[in-house]
Amino acid sequence: MVLFPDYPITKYDQNGIIDIPNIKLLILNFSPSAFGFTGVTLFLIISGFLIHLGYLKNKEIFNASTFFSKRFWRIFPPYWFALLTFTIILNRHDFSNINFRDLIFHFFTIHNLFDSTFFSINASFWSLALEVQLYLLYPFFLFLRNKIGIKTTFKLILALSIAVLVLGIFFNDLINKVSYINSVFELWFIWAAGAYFAEAFFNKKRVFKKGALIISLISFLILFAAKSFLYANYLLQYIATFSWIAFIDWILHNEKVDLKGVLSRWIVKIGICSYSIYLFHQPLLYLIFNFYDKHFRAHFNHPILILIPAFVGIFAMCYFLYLTIERTAISIGANLREKKSNKIQQLL
């Protein structure tokens, strides 16, 4: 989306087939920017995988107080700092323009429940609100998993997603609401798929016994083709989830993939501060590219090359934020939990 700021809304003809009048729109509609939503899909899968894998490694002991304390101190202090930063930047010329309703909704991470605030302040923040809501559902997920098993739980959540989708299609005004089609009950199945995969991985089982890479590549091709048809668009998240699960399954079980090499170590370093990168990257990239368009595009029309110094700068800034804000917040949370634990021990 940053590379193509004039990215068009995909249009379809009366038969539900993509309508592309020229080659530029063809490139834009099938560029990586057009499939950026799969990044959210991957993020939710990894989140479900890691959270549930941690539960399994902890001998299936779940302490709600500890769980939500860790999530709070990991998420909210850096998020609130970013929220304050972008609120100031957006209203720097006139602070009387601050939309306090919007700000309050963002503060409590409920802005993704309304179309009017879904993409405001920072367009990336909607998925963070979704993640918080998924964390709130995790105890219920565990309750279902312990009662009916992980496979049946996943099927039930998948059925819920399909039901929400069908209801939205039946009531056309719902399917056109971005807050509805990206609601927690519509996308919960992605997170649950990550948890289901974690269970298989923990028990040393393969989700795909053979041909995981081929299955993944074919699925991604189907995903690419599905964008050409209006009604197939409703299946994109399901196809993307299937594709990513197959790809991750291949990565984790492929001995030829060097998880300790130089590239892997750099990926780990980026991953360490990935949360700060997530919080800040999109508005910063817009600012960088707007500055480039205004001052340099006429003399140096190679916007892709701007990504390299832009990424290096954003990475350096976000690594600093990780060392200062993120780690400090995590440390405060850990100290508070330790003090609480010590008080309980004294009472006993």
C-alpha positions in Angstrom: 0.0 0.0 0.0 2.9 2.3 0.7 4.6 1.5 -2.6 1.3 2.2 -4.5 -0.4 5.1 -2.6 -3.0 5.3 -5.4 -3.9 1.7 -4.9 -7.5 1.3 -6.3 -10.5 -0.4 -4.8 -10.9 -3.6 -6.7 -14.0 -3.5 -9.0 -15.9 -6.4 -10.6 -18.3 -6.5 -13.5 -21.9 -7.7 -13.4 -20.7 -11.3 -13.6 -18.6 -11.0 -10.5 -15.3 -11.1 -12.5 -12.6 -8.5 -11.8 -12.8 -5.5 -14.1 -9.4 -4.1 -15.0 -9.4 -1.4 -17.8 -5.6 -1.0 -18.1 -2.2 -2.7 -17.4 -1.5 -0.3 -14.5 -4.5 -1.4 -12.6 -3.7 -5.0 -13.4 -0.3 -4.6 -11.7 -1.8 -2.8 -8.7 -4.5 -5.3 -8.1 -2.1 -8.2 -8.3 0.9 -6.6 -6.6 2.2 -7.7 -3.2 0.4 -4.6 -1.8 -2.9 -6.1 -2.8 -2.2 -9.2 -0.7 -1.0 -7.4 2.4 -3.8 -8.8 4.4 -2.0 -12.1 4.4 0.5 -10.5 6.8 -2.3 -10.2 9.4 -3.2 -13.8 8.7 0.4 -14.9 9.3 0.6 -12.8 12.4 -2.5 -14.3 13.9 -1.3 -17.9 13.1 2.0 -17.3 14.8 0.3 -15.6 17.8 -2.0 -18.6 18.3 0.9 -21.0 17.8 3.2 -19.4 20.3 0.6 -18.7 23.0 -0.8 -22.2 22.9 2.6 -23.8 22.6 3.6 -21.9 25.8 0.5 -23.3 27.6 1.4 -26.9 26.4 5.0 -26.6 27.6 3.8 -25.3 30.9 2.1 -28.7 31.5 -1.3 -27.3 30.5 -1.4 -25.1 33.6 -3.2 -21.8 32.9 -3.1 -18.9 35.4 -5.4 -16.2 34.1 -3.9 -13.5 36.3 -0.4 -14.2 35.1 -1.5 -14.6 31.5 -3.3 -11.3 31.3 -0.6 -9.5 33.3 2.0 -10.6 30.8 -0.1 -9.6 27.9 -0.9 -6.2 29.4 2.7 -5.2 30.1 3.8 -6.6 26.8 1.2 -4.8 24.7 -0.2 -1.7 26.2 2.7 0.6 27.4 4.4 0.6 23.9 1.0 0.8 22.2 -0.1 3.8 24.3 3.2 5.5 23.6 2.7 5.0 19.9 -1.0 6.1 20.1 0.1 9.3 21.9 2.9 9.9 19.4 0.6 9.7 16.3 -2.2 11.6 17.9 0.3 14.5 18.5 1.7 14.2 14.9 -1.7 14.1 13.3 -3.0 17.2 15.2 0.3 19.1 15.6 -1.1 22.2 13.8 -4.2 22.4 15.9 -4.8 20.2 19.0 -8.4 21.3 19.1 -9.0 18.9 16.2 -8.3 15.8 18.4 -11.2 13.4 18.2 -11.5 12.3 21.8 -14.1 9.6 21.0 -11.6 8.1 18.5 -8.8 8.4 21.0 -10.8 6.7 23.9 -11.8 3.9 21.6 -8.2 3.3 20.6 -7.1 3.6 24.2 -9.3 0.7 25.2 -8.7 -1.2 21.9 -12.3 -1.2 20.8 -11.8 1.0 17.8 -12.0 -2.1 15.5 -15.7 -2.5 16.4 -16.7 0.6 14.4 -16.1 1.5 10.8 -15.5 5.2 11.6 -12.5 4.4 13.9 -11.3 1.2 12.3 -8.4 2.7 10.3 -8.0 6.0 12.0 -4.9 7.3 13.8 -2.8 4.4 12.5 -4.3 2.0 10.0 -2.3 -1.0 11.5 -3.9 -0.6 15.0 -7.1 -2.5 14.1 -5.3 -5.8 14.2 -3.8 -5.1 17.6 -7.4 -4.5 19.0 -8.3 -7.8 17.4 -5.4 -9.5 19.1 -6.4 -8.2 22.5 -9.9 -9.5 21.9 -8.5 -12.9 21.0 -6.5 -13.0 24.2 -9.7 -12.3 26.1 -11.3 -15.4 24.4 -8.3 -17.7 25.1 -9.7 -19.0 28.5 -12.9 -19.9 26.7 -10.9 -21.5 24.0 -9.1 -23.6 26.6 -12.4 -24.5 28.2 -13.7 -25.8 24.9 -10.4 -27.6 24.1 -10.4 -29.4 27.4 -14.0 -30.4 27.0 -14.3 -31.5 23.4 -10.7 -31.7 22.2 -8.6 -29.4 20.0 -9.8 -30.7 16.6 -13.5 -30.3 17.5 -12.8 -26.9 19.0 -11.2 -25.7 15.8 -14.0 -27.1 13.7 -16.5 -25.3 15.9 -14.7 -22.0 15.6 -14.3 -22.4 11.9 -18.1 -23.1 11.6 -18.7 -19.9 13.6 -16.6 -17.9 11.1 -18.4 -19.4 8.1 -21.8 -18.6 9.8 -20.7 -15.0 10.4 -19.6 -14.8 6.8 -22.9 -16.2 5.4 -24.9 -13.9 7.6 -22.9 -11.0 6.3 -23.5 -12.0 2.7 -27.2 -12.5 3.4 -27.5 -9.0 4.9 -25.5 -7.1 2.3 -25.0 -4.0 4.5 -23.1 -6.2 7.0 -20.6 -7.7 4.5 -19.7 -4.2 3.4 -18.7 -3.1 6.9 -15.0 -3.5 7.4 -15.6 -3.8 11.2 -17.9 -6.8 10.5 -15.9 -8.8 8.0 -12.8 -8.3 10.2 -14.5 -9.0 13.5 -13.1 -11.3 16.2 -15.7 -13.9 15.5 -15.0 -13.9 11.8 -11.2 -14.2 12.2 -10.9 -16.2 15.4 -10.5 -19.4 13.3 -7.1 -18.1 12.1 -5.7 -17.8 15.6 -7.3 -21.2 16.5 -5.6 -22.7 13.4 -2.3 -21.6 14.9 -3.2 -23.1 18.2 -4.2 -26.4 16.5 -0.9 -26.4 14.7 0.9 -25.9 18.0 -0.8 -28.9 19.4 0.3 -31.0 16.5 3.8 -29.7 16.7 4.1 -30.3 20.4 3.0 -33.9 20.0 5.5 -34.3 17.1 2.9 -34.7 14.5 2.7 -33.3 11.0 -0.3 -31.4 9.8 0.7 -32.3 6.3 2.5 -35.7 6.2 3.8 -35.1 2.7 4.2 -32.3 0.2 3.7 -29.4 2.5 5.7 -27.0 0.4 3.9 -28.0 -2.8 0.5 -27.8 -1.1 1.5 -24.3 0.2 2.6 -23.1 -3.2 -0.5 -24.4 -5.0 -2.7 -22.8 -2.3 -1.0 -19.4 -2.7 -1.6 -19.7 -6.5 -5.3 -20.4 -5.8 -5.3 -17.4 -3.5 -3.8 -15.2 -6.3 -6.4 -16.5 -8.8 -9.3 -16.1 -6.3 -8.9 -12.3 -6.3 -10.2 -12.3 -9.9 -13.7 -13.3 -8.7 -16.0 -11.3 -6.4 -17.5 -14.2 -4.4 -14.1 -16.0 -4.2 -12.8 -13.0 -2.3 -14.9 -14.1 0.7 -12.7 -17.2 0.9 -9.3 -15.4 0.8 -8.7 -15.6 4.5 -9.5 -19.3 4.6 -7.1 -20.0 1.7 -4.4 -17.8 3.1 -4.6 -19.6 6.5 -4.3 -23.0 4.8 -1.4 -21.8 2.7 0.6 -20.3 5.6 0.0 -23.4 7.9 1.3 -25.6 5.1 4.3 -23.4 4.6 5.2 -23.1 8.3 4.8 -26.9 8.6 7.3 -27.3 5.9 9.8 -24.8 7.4 9.7 -26.4 10.9 10.2 -29.9 9.7 12.6 -29.3 6.8 16.2 -30.2 7.9 17.6 -28.4 5.0 16.3 -25.0 6.3 19.1 -23.5 8.4 17.4 -22.0 11.4 20.8 -21.0 12.9 22.5 -19.3 9.9 23.3 -15.7 9.5 20.0 -14.9 7.8 18.1 -16.6 10.5 19.9 -14.7 13.2 19.1 -11.4 11.5 15.5 -12.4 11.2 15.5 -13.2 15.0 16.9 -9.7 15.7 14.2 -8.1 13.6 11.7 -10.3 15.3 12.8 -9.1 18.7 11.7 -5.6 18.0 8.9 -6.6 15.6 6.2 -5.2 17.9 7.6 -1.7 17.8 8.1 -2.1 14.0 4.4 -3.0 13.8 3.4 0.0 15.9 5.3 2.6 13.9 6.1 1.3 10.4 3.1 2.3 8.4 2.7 6.0 9.3 6.5 6.4 9.1 6.7 4.8 5.7 3.9 7.1 4.5 5.8 10.1 5.8 9.0 8.9 4.1 7.4 8.3 0.8 5.4 11.5 0.9 8.7 13.4 1.5 10.3 11.4 -1.3 7.4 12.3 -3.7 7.6 15.9 -2.8 11.4 16.4 -3.0 13.1 13.6 -5.0 10.7 11.7 -7.3 11.2 14.1 -10.2 14.9 13.6 -10.1 15.2 10.0 -8.9 12.1 7.9 -9.8 13.0 4.6 -8.0 10.7 4.4 -5.0 11.6 0.7 -4.3 15.2 1.7 -3.5 13.9 4.1 -0.8 12.7 1.1 1.1 16.3 0.0 2.0 17.3 3.2 3.9 13.8 3.6 5.2 13.8 0.1 6.7 17.2 0.5 8.2 16.1 3.7 9.9 12.8 2.3 11.1 14.6 -0.8 12.4 17.2 1.2 14.3 14.5 3.4 15.9 12.3 0.4 16.8 15.3 -1.5 18.3 15.9 1.5 20.5 12.2 1.5 21.5 12.4 -2.2 22.3 15.4 -1.6 24.6 13.8 1.3 26.4 10.0 1.1 26.4 9.2 -2.5 25.7 11.8 -4.1 28.0 11.1 -1.6 30.8 7.4 -2.3 30.7 8.0 -6.1 30.7 10.3 -5.7 33.6 7.8 -3.6 35.6 5.1 -6.3 35.0 7.5 -9.1 36.1 8.4 -7.2 39.3 4.8 -6.5 40.1 3.9 -10.2 39.7 6.9 -11.2 41.8 5.8 -8.8 44.6 2.2 -10.2 44.4 3.5 -13.7 44.6 5.7 -12.9 47.6 2.8 -11.4 49.5 0.7 -14.5 48.8 3.5 -16.7 50.1 3.7 -14.6 53.3 0.0 -15.0 53.9 0.3 -18.7 53.5 
